[in-house]
Amino acid sequence: MRHVPVLARAPIACGLVVVALAASAAADATWSRADADAFLAKMVQIATHGLAEKRPAKKTTLLERELNAYISVHGKSDLPAGVVDPTISILPDGRLTGRATVDLDAVRTSQDRGMLSPWTLLRGQLPVEAIGLLRTQKGVGAFTLESANVGGVPVPKAILQELVTYYSRSQSQPQGINIEAPFQLPAHIVEIRTAQGQALVLQ
């Protein structure tokens, strides 16, 4: 199932924002291998159902602890270097929070900066947090950023966007991910509903 790594990020669409910041971190002892395997198995089920010619309505519940275990245990090869200890919190009504420790120097030195650039103050490896709202309908998702901070200090959306752009660039997406651009949900997912610590994927 070569599409599973993509599916593992897309169903919790905040992953498009935060998993883009995630890193190849060592497995955290707080995340169990059993939870990681459970999340992977659910991704396979979602992908398989999405490929079926006849698709009766299907609901799959993804747990926050399973998602974070998957990122820590299985997701390292899919994530960029430069950020460590990524976690995602799933909250009610589509609200999502992502956290990771990010190498700011790599982004700061990637281009020339003016004396008045806020990047002159963003140095070293600091925790980055993004909070936003996920809306999905009829197979399309959109994420609205509500706030972001670096080292506990609020930063404008432009700073977070540059971080995400830098760490999400690839051959297929040389410009990286636009954090608030609408996107097509994979595997014929119609909608994603969130509650405390879990997300319900509807196909």
C-alpha positions as CSV (number, residue, x, y, z in Angstrom):
1,M,0.0,0.0,0.0
2,R,2.3,2.7,-1.2
3,H,-0.4,5.4,-0.6
4,V,-0.6,4.6,3.1
5,P,2.1,7.1,4.3
6,V,0.2,9.9,2.6
7,L,-3.1,8.7,4.1
8,A,-1.5,8.6,7.5
9,R,-1.1,12.4,7.3
10,A,-4.1,13.5,5.3
11,P,-7.0,12.1,7.4
12,I,-6.0,14.4,10.3
13,A,-5.6,17.4,7.9
14,C,-3.8,19.4,10.5
15,G,-1.0,16.9,9.7
16,L,-0.6,18.9,6.5
17,V,0.5,21.7,8.7
18,V,2.2,20.1,11.6
19,V,3.5,16.8,10.2
20,A,5.1,19.0,7.6
21,L,7.0,20.4,10.6
22,A,7.6,16.9,12.0
23,A,11.0,15.3,12.1
24,S,12.8,12.0,12.1
25,A,12.7,11.7,15.9
26,A,13.5,8.6,17.9
27,A,10.5,6.7,19.1
28,D,9.1,8.3,22.2
29,A,8.6,5.9,25.1
30,T,5.1,7.3,25.7
31,W,3.9,6.0,22.4
32,S,3.4,2.3,22.1
33,R,4.1,0.1,19.1
34,A,0.7,-1.4,19.5
35,D,-1.0,2.0,19.0
36,A,1.3,2.7,16.0
37,D,0.4,-0.6,14.4
38,A,-3.3,0.0,15.0
39,F,-3.1,3.3,13.2
40,L,-1.3,1.8,10.3
41,A,-3.9,-1.0,10.1
42,K,-6.7,1.6,10.0
43,M,-4.9,3.5,7.2
44,V,-4.6,0.3,5.2
45,Q,-8.4,-0.3,5.7
46,I,-9.2,3.3,4.6
47,A,-7.0,3.0,1.5
48,T,-8.4,-0.4,0.5
49,H,-12.0,0.9,0.9
50,G,-11.1,3.9,-1.2
51,L,-9.9,1.7,-4.1
52,A,-13.0,-0.6,-4.1
53,E,-15.4,-0.3,-7.0
54,K,-18.4,-0.5,-4.8
55,R,-18.0,1.5,-1.6
56,P,-20.7,1.3,1.0
57,A,-20.6,4.0,3.7
58,K,-17.7,3.4,6.1
59,K,-16.7,5.1,9.3
60,T,-13.2,4.7,10.9
61,T,-12.3,6.2,14.3
62,L,-8.7,7.4,14.5
63,L,-7.3,8.0,18.0
64,E,-4.9,10.8,18.9
65,R,-2.6,8.5,20.7
66,E,-2.5,6.1,17.7
67,L,-1.6,9.0,15.3
68,N,1.2,10.2,17.5
69,A,2.5,6.7,18.0
70,Y,2.5,6.2,14.2
71,I,4.5,9.4,13.6
72,S,7.0,8.4,16.3
73,V,7.3,4.7,15.4
74,H,6.5,4.3,11.7
75,G,6.6,7.9,10.2
76,K,10.2,8.7,10.6
77,S,11.2,7.9,7.0
78,D,8.4,10.1,5.7
79,L,9.3,13.2,7.7
80,P,11.9,15.9,7.0
81,A,15.0,16.3,9.1
82,G,15.2,19.5,11.1
83,V,12.3,19.1,13.5
84,V,11.9,16.8,16.4
85,D,9.3,15.4,18.8
86,P,6.2,16.2,16.8
87,T,2.8,15.7,18.4
88,I,-0.8,16.5,17.3
89,S,-3.7,17.1,19.6
90,I,-7.3,16.4,18.3
91,L,-9.9,18.6,19.9
92,P,-13.7,18.9,19.4
93,D,-15.4,20.7,16.5
94,G,-12.5,20.5,14.1
95,R,-9.9,22.2,16.3
96,L,-6.4,20.8,16.1
97,T,-3.1,21.7,17.7
98,G,0.4,20.7,16.5
99,R,3.7,21.0,18.2
100,A,7.3,20.2,17.3
101,T,10.8,21.5,18.1
102,V,12.2,23.1,14.9
103,D,15.6,24.0,13.7
104,L,15.1,27.7,13.0
105,D,18.7,28.3,11.9
106,A,18.1,26.2,8.8
107,V,15.2,28.3,7.7
108,R,16.7,31.6,8.8
109,T,19.9,31.1,6.7
110,S,18.1,29.7,3.7
111,Q,17.9,33.3,2.2
112,D,19.1,36.8,2.8
113,R,17.4,38.7,5.6
114,G,17.1,42.4,6.2
115,M,18.1,44.0,9.5
116,L,14.4,44.4,10.5
117,S,13.4,40.9,9.6
118,P,11.9,39.0,12.6
119,W,14.1,36.1,11.5
120,T,17.1,37.9,13.0
121,L,15.6,37.0,16.4
122,L,14.5,33.4,15.5
123,R,17.6,31.2,16.2
124,G,18.4,27.8,17.4
125,Q,16.0,24.9,18.0
126,L,12.8,26.1,19.6
127,P,9.3,24.6,20.1
128,V,6.7,25.7,17.5
129,E,3.0,25.4,18.1
130,A,0.1,25.9,15.7
131,I,-3.6,25.9,16.5
132,G,-6.3,26.0,13.9
133,L,-9.6,24.8,12.7
134,L,-10.2,22.0,10.2
135,R,-13.3,22.1,8.0
136,T,-14.2,19.2,5.6
137,Q,-17.1,18.8,3.3
138,K,-17.8,16.7,0.2
139,G,-14.3,15.4,0.0
140,V,-12.5,18.7,0.3
141,G,-10.7,20.0,3.4
142,A,-9.4,23.4,4.5
143,F,-7.4,24.4,7.5
144,T,-7.7,27.9,9.1
145,L,-4.8,28.9,11.3
146,E,-5.9,30.6,14.5
147,S,-2.6,31.2,16.2
148,A,1.0,30.2,16.2
149,N,3.9,30.7,18.5
150,V,7.7,30.0,18.6
151,G,9.2,29.4,22.0
152,G,5.9,30.6,23.6
153,V,6.1,33.9,21.7
154,P,3.2,34.6,19.3
155,V,4.3,34.9,15.6
156,P,2.3,36.0,12.5
157,K,1.0,33.5,10.0
158,A,3.8,34.4,7.6
159,I,6.4,33.0,9.9
160,L,4.6,29.7,10.3
161,Q,4.0,29.6,6.6
162,E,7.7,30.0,5.8
163,L,8.6,27.2,8.3
164,V,6.0,24.9,6.7
165,T,7.1,25.8,3.2
166,Y,10.8,25.1,4.0
167,Y,10.1,21.8,5.6
168,S,7.5,20.5,3.2
169,R,9.2,21.1,-0.1
170,S,9.7,18.1,-2.3
171,Q,10.2,17.2,-5.9
172,S,6.4,17.0,-6.4
173,Q,5.8,20.1,-4.4
174,P,8.8,22.4,-4.9
175,Q,6.9,25.4,-3.4
176,G,5.9,23.4,-0.3
177,I,2.5,23.3,1.4
178,N,0.2,26.4,1.6
179,I,-1.2,25.9,5.1
180,E,-4.6,27.4,4.3
181,A,-5.1,26.2,0.7
182,P,-8.1,23.8,0.2
183,F,-7.1,20.2,-0.5
184,Q,-8.7,17.1,-1.8
185,L,-9.2,14.4,0.8
186,P,-7.7,11.0,-0.3
187,A,-9.3,7.6,-0.6
188,H,-12.8,9.0,-1.3
189,I,-12.9,10.4,2.2
190,V,-16.1,12.6,2.4
191,E,-15.7,14.2,5.8
192,I,-13.7,14.2,9.0
193,R,-15.3,14.9,12.3
194,T,-13.3,15.5,15.5
195,A,-14.0,15.0,19.2
196,Q,-11.7,15.1,22.2
197,G,-8.7,12.9,21.3
198,Q,-10.2,11.3,18.2
199,A,-11.3,11.8,14.6
200,L,-14.1,10.1,12.7
201,V,-13.3,9.5,9.0
202,L,-16.3,9.1,6.8
203,Q,-16.0,7.4,3.4
